[in-house]
Every structure is written in structure tokens, then in C-alpha cells.
Amino acid sequence: MSDDMKLKVSLLQMDVAYGDPEQNRRRAEAMLKEVLKQRKKPDVLVLPEMWTTGYDLARIGDIADREGSPTIEWLQEVAGKNRVNIVAGSIADRRTMSSGIVRNEGARTPDKADECSTIGNFQATGAGEKESNVDRPQSGAAGTWSSPNKKEGVFNSSYVINREGEIVARYDKVHRFRLMEEDRYLSPGRETVTFKLDDIPCGVIICYDLRFPEFVRKLALMGAKILFVPAQWPKPREAHWKLLNIVRAIENQFFVVAVNRAGRDKSGDFPGMSLVVDPWGEVLLEGSDKQEVLTTTLDLSRIDHARQKITVFEDRRPELY
């Protein structure tokens, strides 16, 4: 197997401090420094969902990033200095409602032709973390704040950064989880998003999105060969977490790289149990219930092998469903 058919991925399974972005960025910085000490650095680093703030939604407008600052700006520096791709989990991101960075491709049938150690220190600036003039969400507009000249929303956003430190995609969580009151505090995303890392077509969803197979299938039809799933999936439904990631990999015949948080906070217990699943449903990697970094290598040739052996995409009959 040639090196260009391999992708080394490292999953940062964090224990997230509730409502404390500066502590969480310091924690992530320590984990990044450790993983980037490796002689052969990973090709992709992946973080969990809402890892800067946790689910401190009552204060989310105060503690969210502003247009990806300072968190994503810092991670862009890390990516560029270390020549590593970063799927930055997801963060609470406050921005104007019209703001958008979405790299999207039209839906189609998967095409075989598409197959394919210095770290910047985070300097706490406090930007976007303390705002005394922030109003609470207005009635009828969940997650929307009014300011004199415009409306702002807080989104659950996953940014993707390439080896040059450039933002290549941003996905806003489409399906808001009512049990965690996301529908009250967070604005909904409106797009499916695909992107390329090292010329490999990828897609990203966030946590609760995993329960919507038709949404994930659309990403496969848009060409995704790897699905990234940052999450804060709770312990009471850990069996669902494992099964759904395996099933999404099998039915779409691609890799699933799913990074969950560990630990506990005011919102509940989290089992860790981050997973990497291959296109045949084989679990290549499974995390413990502790904070840790997990690393494995994806053999991308297994995607074509699975799709040639069981021709799911060729045998679809979308005119019937």
C-alpha cells in the first residue's frame, strides 16, 4: 500500500471544563503539544464538540468566540507551523447572521476518480468572552441577539483548517438537540458541507446529526470518503453512539472518525469512547472513558474495495425513495 493511500489521524478526546474557554484552550494546547512531538506527525487532528465552552448555554453569548476568534485564529497558527490539517471539533461561534464560509459541492454518485513540531502558544485575550451589553435571546428567535445595526447568532460550528493554516470549510450544526436546549440558545445551520484535506473528499457532522441517516447519505453522495463526527454524546446513550457510528460507516462505505468528549460536568456524564470505523464496519480504534489522545492510520484503498465488492451506490433506486 502506497503512502498516498494512508492518512494518519489523531483524536483529542478531551475532558471539557464547563463554561471556561481559557482553561479548555490551555488543555487543548497541552494535548496538541504532546501529539505533535511524534516523529511522524499526524496528517489530521480532530477535536470534540463545543470543547471551548461545554454546554454552558445560559452564558453562551458571553463566552462564545466571535467569528472564530480567538480559538480558530490560534488553531490556524498551529496548523500552519506544524503542516497539519485540523478538524477543529466544534465551538460556540457568535457572528452576524449573514456571515458565511461554506465550501460545498453538488450532490452526485460517488466517483472512483475522486479517490484519492513547533506549536503556537495560545495567548488569552479575553476577546468575546466578557460582554456586559449582551441581551438574552429574543422571543421567537432562538440563539439570536439584537445589536443596534444587526442581528447576531451563536452557532455550533465546526471549522476545518488545512496544512497551510487556511480555513477550508465551516459547518454549522443543522439538527439542534432539544434535550440539551440547543433549540433555545443556538442558531441552526442550513447547509451540508464537504471539503478536501490532502485531496481527499471529506464531510463533517456534529453529534445529534448522526441520528439522521438521510443527512449523512447526502454527504456520501457529494463524494465524502471520510466523515468526521465531533460530539458531546452522553453516557446514558453510549450504546447508540457506538452502533450509529458503525452503521453510518457500513451503509455509506466510508471511514467514520468520531471524537467524543470524556468526563462529567453540570450537564451530565460523558463516556469518551471515541471511534474510528472503516467502510466495512470494523472498529479500528476505540477510546476509554478518560481524557486521552488516540491515533490510527486509515487505509483509504478500503473505500474502493468495499464499494466494488458491494455495489450499494450503483444499486440505489432513488426514484422510489
Protein Blocks (a to p, Z undefined) as FASTA:
>chain_A
ZZklgccdddddddddehilklmmmmmmmmmmmmmmpmbacfbdcddehklnopafklmm
mmpceehiaklmmmmmmmmmnopacdehiadddddfkbccddddddddddfklgccddcd
dddehpokacfkbccddehiahiacdfkbccddddddddddfkopafbdcddfbdcfklo
mmmmpccdfbdcdddeehiacdddehjlmmmmklmmmmmmnopabdcddddddfklmmmm
mmmmmmmmmmnopacdddddedjdfkbccekjpacddfkopafbdcdfbdcdddddddfk
lmmmmmmmmcfklmpcfklZZ
